[in-house]
Amino acid sequence: MPQINLHVTPEFEQALDALVKGRHLPSKSEAIRYAVQEAAAPYLAAPKRDYSLLERLLKRKPGDEKRRPPMSAFEHEIDAEMDRALRAPNGPPPRKGKGRR
């Protein structure tokens, strides 16, 4: 296991001692491992996000920057794509109409 050396303040050492005693941990090293694992848990468990749908919707031909469609058209395009992606096999019929809902 790799070794890491730290310089800590007296306040940090007091907090570390309190963690060792409060959690009944065998050592300060174990307390540091515990604290880091607890702090990192939300980041390690975060699901990978799939942005491929959004990336595909955002891809435009060269020159499109000059003549962008209105935002309502873009919102309608996203809504329609999400409806298709989320529609269950026996789900409700697709919505009809133009513009925002």
N, C-alpha and C positions, 0 to 999 in steps of 0.2 A: 504494500500500500504506500503511495507517495506521502511524503511528509511536507507539511506547510508550517512555517514559523510565523507567529503573529506578535506584534507589539500592541498591547492593550492598555487602556486607562484603568486606574483603580476602580472606577465605577463599573466598567465592563466586567472586570474580574469578580466584583461583588454580585453582579447580575448572573454571571456564569455559575458562581458558587450556589446561588439561590436556585438556579435551574437544576444543578446536580442534586441538591438536597430535595427539592420539590418533586422531581421526577424519579428519585431514587436511582440515579444513573451511577455507574461505577467510576467514571472519570470525567474530567473536563473535556477531553477529546470526544468522548461519547456524547456529551452535552452539545458540543459544537456540531457534530454530525447530525444529531437529532434536530437542532434548531434549523440547520440548513435544509434538511429534508422537509421539514414542516413548511418552511418559507417557499421552497421550490415546488412543492406538490401541485399547486394550481397551474403552474406553467408546464409541468411534465404531463399532467392529465388533460390539458386542453386539447380538444379535438382538432385535427387538421381541417382547415377550411378549404373548400373547393370553390375557387373563383372562376372556373372555366366558363360557366354560363355568362357571368358578367363580362369576362374578357371577350367572349365571342360577340356579345351585344355591342361592345365598345369598339370593336375593330371597324375601321372605316377605310375607304379608299383614299389614296393620296389626293389632296385638294379639297376634301370634305370639310376641313377646318374653316374654309372661307365661307361655306354656305351650310351652316348647321341647321337641322330641322328644329322646329319649336320643341320646347321641353315636353309639352303635352304628347307629342308624337313619340318621343323617347319613352315616356312613362307608359303609354299604351303598348308599346313594343315590349317593355319589360313585363307588364301585367299579362299580356298574351302568352309570352314565353313561360312565365311562372305558372299560369293556368295549365298549360300543356304539360309542364314538368310535374305538377302536383296532382293532376287529375287521376282519380282512381279508375280502374277498369270499368266499374259500374257506377261511377260518380255522376254528379249533376252535369247537365249539358253545358257546353261552353257559353260564356256570356257573349252577347252580341251588342254592337253599338260602337260608336266612335268617341274618342275623347276620354276625359276623366269620369270616374264613377262618383 
